[in-house]
Amino acid sequence: MAVNFEYYRVFCQVARSRSFTGAARALMSSQPSVTRCIQSLEQQLGCTLFVRTRRGVSLTAEGELLYHTVGPACERLQQGEAELAGALSLQGGVVRLSSTETALHELLLDRMDSFRARWPGVRLHLNNGTTPQALAHLRSGRVEMAVVSGPVQTGKEVRLHPLVRVEEMLVAGPGMAHLARKPLHLRDLAGLPMICLEPGTCARDFYDELFAAKGLNLNPEVEVTTADLVLATVQHDLGVGFVPAGLARPLVESGAVTPLRLAFSMPPRWIYAARVQGRPLSAASRAFWKHLTEGSEG
């Protein structure tokens, strides 16, 4: 038996309102239209669902049985419709994304802040890790987009959109602040105690290749897992290290660390937005992607 869902929707509203007139008002319809829907439903089901009372209508035994099952289903469907409408109008919805630490500090936090100011009803679910981890989450469908720092190697299934160039800063702690007196060459850095991210990260690969291109070896004094640990280790004078400028700037301004000058130009390194080609984004994620990529340098 194929019953029009609209009949069930009207039935549930009459059952809640205990009145054909009240149901018509709630449904923004007319009483005759509500009456016709209920009559059609009763004819299809072969039973009477309501009886008239002095105050309106009440459910029959068959009506009670039907409402016990159909009522919760109608509520869930109406809730789903409302949630979908909210998501499409950006009054609700979720953006699931993954990011690297560098991308987070250099770009993403500011973009998330401005997005939430514009669409406060949209929730942002963020996880962070290395570029390979973020891209793995993207490919698996765990997130809809990733914001990662280069260098990046992906297959054709991943679309990359360059956003901004990575700005990193070489910093030293109080005991090594004297190194700021003159610009440093790459060979100078090879002779200093360097603090670096561990192998397998894109940032570490970038600096390994930078040194190797000049015939130098990067042999870190200390290896850590995150950029904020590089900064903390630098503060304790265990060496010098490259960190995202956005992360280092507050400590530079407070005098806790000192920026060191370079006598060479760093090769360009980019932050990218990534998504899987051909995989549709939710309404909230489409809005965030547009917000993220509009006005980008790339």
Number of C-alpha atoms within 10 A of each C-alpha: 5 5 11 12 10 12 18 20 20 24 28 23 21 26 21 15 18 19 20 24 18 18 23 20 14 14 15 9 14 15 17 12 13 22 18 12 19 21 17 15 21 17 11 13 13 9 13 16 23 23 11 13 10 5 8 15 17 19 19 15 12 14 19 16 12 16 20 12 10 16 19 12 15 20 13 12 13 13 12 12 12 13 15 16 14 17 19 15 14 20 16 19 21 16 21 20 23 28 27 26 21 29 26 23 17 21 18 20 12 12 16 16 11 14 17 14 10 11 16 14 17 20 16 18 11 13 15 18 18 21 27 17 18 23 27 15 21 21 17 10 13 13 20 23 28 30 28 32 28 22 16 15 12 11 7 9 12 18 15 20 18 19 22 20 18 19 17 18 20 18 28 29 25 14 15 18 16 12 17 15 9 11 12 15 13 14 13 11 16 15 11 15 17 21 24 28 23 16 13 11 20 21 22 16 15 15 17 16 14 17 17 12 10 10 9 15 16 19 16 18 13 18 17 15 14 18 22 16 16 24 26 13 21 26 21 14 16 19 23 31 27 24 25 21 19 17 19 23 16 12 16 16 10 9 12 16 27 27 22 21 16 17 11 10 7 11 7 10 18 19 27 26 22 24 24 21 11 9 11 11 16 16 19 24 22 15 16 23 19 10 15 21 17 11 10 13 11 13
